[in-house]
Amino acid sequence: MTPAATDPAAGAPVRTRRRPGRVPVALLVPATLGLVFLVLPVAGLLARAPWATLPQRLADPAVLTALRLSLLTATLATLLCLLLGVPLAWLLARVEFPGRRVVRALVTVPLVLPPVVGGVALLLVFGRRGLLGEWLDSAFGLTLPFTTTAVVLAEAFVAMPFLVIAVEGALRGADPRYEEAAATLGAGRWTTFTHVTLPLVAPGLAAGAVLCWARALGEFGATITFAGNFPGRTQTMPIAVYLALETDLEAAVVLSLILLTVSVVILAGLRDRWLTGP
């Protein structure tokens, strides 16, 4: 803990900061190696980029189509996560009910579940012979696998835990007295939620939504398993990168650079105050 001194005039404790000492070599060396391990692959990607032909490759219709589809599906997946994930986060943070720990564990399963397994699970549920897919096909004629909708569902499945965890943490850190004050003034639960609770957790909600969008943009395993690879319909940027590796390494590097650029922009947009403490 930070040592405290007493102000003789006011009698109140005054915090003092510790002076930074020498960094132990036993910590500095592995920390440096860890940084190099994380930065070196990015440096290698930048070093191998075909900068001379980059404008022409970026103008390739196939690249633009994959990028447009990725941006669209990631945005739709994030909207779906917001619609379903925010109420779920509120339920976990504000309501005591039997089995809440089990529900929270189930929400985080996609974080540790291999994406390909998630794609198989989605097929078993929404496929033409799946638990819900067979009913959707017979009742409404809806076939979800290997469609753009399947891409959105796959991305939402793997990305929603990021949103739920961020919003639940923000809700737990918010002062409930504001909500109680709104209730005593006659505000209903929905009015309190929309006019008091959501503004209180807005930074956490925004951070969770951006992380959710970034995770959806980079999704590969569940997408290719559940939605397949059809240019213009289900071929997202990660799938295009994987396929380009087999035929054109420079094209794969260009596609990877686009995803890298988006990732850097996302991190810059989150700002340090959303990712780190004071």
Secondary structure, DSSP 8 states (H G I E B T S, - for coil): ---EEE-TTT--EEE---------HHHHHHHHHHHHHHHHHHHHHHHT--GGGHHHHHT-HHHHHHHHHHHHHHHHHHHHHHHHHHHHHHHHHH---TTHHHHHHHHTHHHHS-HHHHHHHHHHHHSTTSTTHHHHHHHH----TTSHHHHHHHHHHHHHHHHHHHHHHHHHHS-THHHHHHHHTT--HHHHIIIIIHHHTHHHHHHHHHHHHHHHHT--HHHHHHT---TTTT--HHHHHHHHHHH-HHHHHHHHHHHHHHHHHHHHHH-HHHHS--
